[in-house]
Amino acid sequence: MKEFRVKNIIIGKQFENCENYKKFMDIVKQKNSNVMVVEAGQKINIEKYLFFHVLWPDSQNKIAENVLNNNSLVCKMVYRNFSVLFTGDVEEIAEKEILKTYKNSSSIGKTTILKVGHHGSKSSSTQEFLSKIKPQIALIGVGENNNFGHPNDRVLERLKSLRYEDLSNR
């Protein structure tokens, strides 16, 4: 954001003030960007057939354990019959709460593409969560030879069990 203008920003409700958030808000003020703070249950309309369902965080069900990760923004972008589930850095505890909250809702159901949570860490992408959303494609954002060992081998196995084709060597 320091390098170019961002007109509109959507962020999840924050439950803890940290230094990075303060720096972020300083840049927002300097750049005069519009900020929309969202939480579970909101729908953000972009255009006629394109919208986001905000699934998490939920101020009525804040997770105290690892506050920043487990209350990160989770939303499902929907365009007609196509969808992408963005899971932020939520971990198993948040995945369970999301599944419980949306157990009778199509908001969390089958998705076309999953942005795998928390860079494919061992604390995310549980079998229960993956089985509910049944993504056709899973994307993991991770740097090569990162210090955290992401993505975790067990997460990769769970994804492969959903019959993914490994495209990493192409």
C-alpha positions in Angstrom: 0.0 0.0 0.0 3.0 2.3 0.4 3.8 1.9 -3.2 0.4 2.4 -4.9 -3.1 3.7 -4.1 -5.7 1.3 -2.9 -9.1 2.8 -3.1 -11.2 0.3 -1.2 -10.2 -2.1 1.6 -12.2 -4.8 3.2 -10.9 -6.2 6.5 -12.3 -8.4 9.2 -13.3 -7.0 12.6 -10.2 -6.9 14.8 -10.2 -8.2 18.3 -6.6 -7.4 19.3 -4.5 -4.3 18.5 -1.1 -5.1 17.3 1.7 -3.0 15.9 1.1 -4.2 12.3 -2.5 -3.1 12.5 -1.5 0.3 13.7 1.0 0.7 10.9 -1.7 -0.4 8.4 -4.2 2.1 9.7 -1.6 4.9 9.5 -1.1 4.1 5.8 -4.8 3.9 5.2 -5.2 7.4 6.6 -2.2 8.8 4.6 -3.6 7.3 1.4 -7.2 8.3 2.2 -8.4 4.8 1.4 -12.0 3.6 2.2 -12.1 0.9 4.8 -15.0 -1.5 5.3 -14.8 -3.6 8.5 -16.8 -6.7 8.2 -17.8 -9.8 10.2 -19.8 -13.0 9.9 -23.2 -12.8 8.3 -22.5 -9.8 6.0 -22.8 -9.9 2.3 -20.7 -7.6 0.1 -22.1 -7.0 -3.4 -19.5 -6.2 -6.0 -21.7 -6.3 -9.1 -24.9 -8.1 -10.3 -23.7 -11.7 -10.0 -20.5 -11.2 -7.9 -20.6 -11.0 -4.2 -18.8 -12.1 -1.0 -20.3 -14.0 1.9 -18.4 -13.0 5.1 -18.2 -16.2 7.2 -15.7 -15.2 9.9 -14.8 -13.5 12.3 -17.9 -13.4 14.5 -17.9 -10.9 17.4 -20.6 -13.0 19.1 -18.2 -16.1 19.0 -14.7 -14.6 19.3 -12.0 -17.3 19.6 -9.5 -16.4 22.4 -6.8 -18.9 21.4 -4.4 -17.4 18.9 -6.7 -14.4 18.4 -5.1 -13.0 15.2 -5.2 -16.2 13.2 -8.4 -17.7 14.5 -10.4 -14.6 14.0 -9.0 -13.7 10.6 -11.2 -12.9 7.7 -12.9 -15.9 6.0 -15.1 -15.2 3.0 -16.6 -17.0 0.1 -16.6 -15.2 -3.2 -19.5 -16.3 -5.4 -19.9 -15.6 -9.1 -22.9 -17.5 -10.6 -21.9 -21.2 -10.2 -18.3 -20.5 -9.4 -16.9 -19.8 -5.9 -13.6 -19.3 -4.1 -13.3 -19.8 -0.3 -10.6 -17.6 1.2 -9.8 -19.0 4.7 -7.2 -16.5 5.9 -5.1 -18.0 8.7 -7.8 -19.8 10.6 -6.8 -23.0 12.4 -8.7 -26.1 13.4 -10.6 -24.5 16.3 -12.0 -21.8 14.0 -12.8 -24.3 11.2 -14.9 -26.2 13.7 -16.7 -23.1 14.8 -17.4 -22.1 11.2 -18.7 -25.6 10.4 -21.0 -25.4 13.5 -22.2 -22.0 12.7 -23.0 -22.8 9.0 -24.1 -26.5 9.4 -27.5 -25.8 7.9 -26.4 -23.2 5.4 -25.2 -23.4 1.8 -22.7 -20.6 2.5 -20.0 -23.0 3.6 -20.9 -25.9 1.3 -19.1 -27.1 -1.9 -16.7 -24.6 -3.4 -14.8 -24.5 -6.7 -11.5 -23.2 -5.3 -10.1 -23.2 -1.8 -7.3 -20.9 -0.7 -5.9 -23.3 1.8 -5.8 -21.9 5.3 -2.7 -20.7 7.1 -0.3 -21.6 4.3 -1.1 -25.3 4.6 0.1 -25.5 8.2 -0.6 -28.6 10.3 -3.1 -26.6 12.4 -5.5 -26.0 9.5 -7.4 -27.8 6.7 -8.9 -30.6 8.8 -10.5 -33.6 7.1 -13.9 -32.6 8.4 -13.6 -29.1 6.9 -12.3 -30.3 3.6 -15.0 -32.9 3.3 -17.7 -30.3 3.9 -16.4 -27.8 1.3 -15.2 -30.4 -1.3 -13.1 -28.0 -3.3 -12.2 -28.9 -6.9 -8.9 -27.0 -6.7 -6.8 -26.1 -3.7 -4.2 -23.2 -3.7 -1.5 -22.8 -1.1 0.4 -19.6 -0.7 3.8 -20.4 0.6 7.4 -19.3 -0.1 9.9 -21.9 -1.3 12.1 -23.3 1.5 10.2 -21.3 4.2 11.2 -21.6 7.8 7.9 -23.0 8.9 7.9 -26.1 6.8 4.7 -25.1 5.0 2.8 -26.8 3.6 2.5 -29.6 6.1 2.7 -33.2 4.6 -0.5 -34.3 6.4 -2.4 -31.4 4.9 -1.1 -32.3 1.5 -2.2 -35.9 2.1 -5.7 -34.8 3.1 -5.9 -32.7 0.0 -4.7 -35.6 -2.2 -7.3 -37.8 -0.6 -9.8 -35.5 -2.2 -8.3 -36.6 -5.6 -6.3 -33.5 -6.4 -3.9 -33.6 -9.3 -0.4 -32.4 -8.2 0.4 -29.5 -10.4 3.4 -28.3 -8.4 6.0 -29.7 -10.9 4.5 -28.2 -14.0 
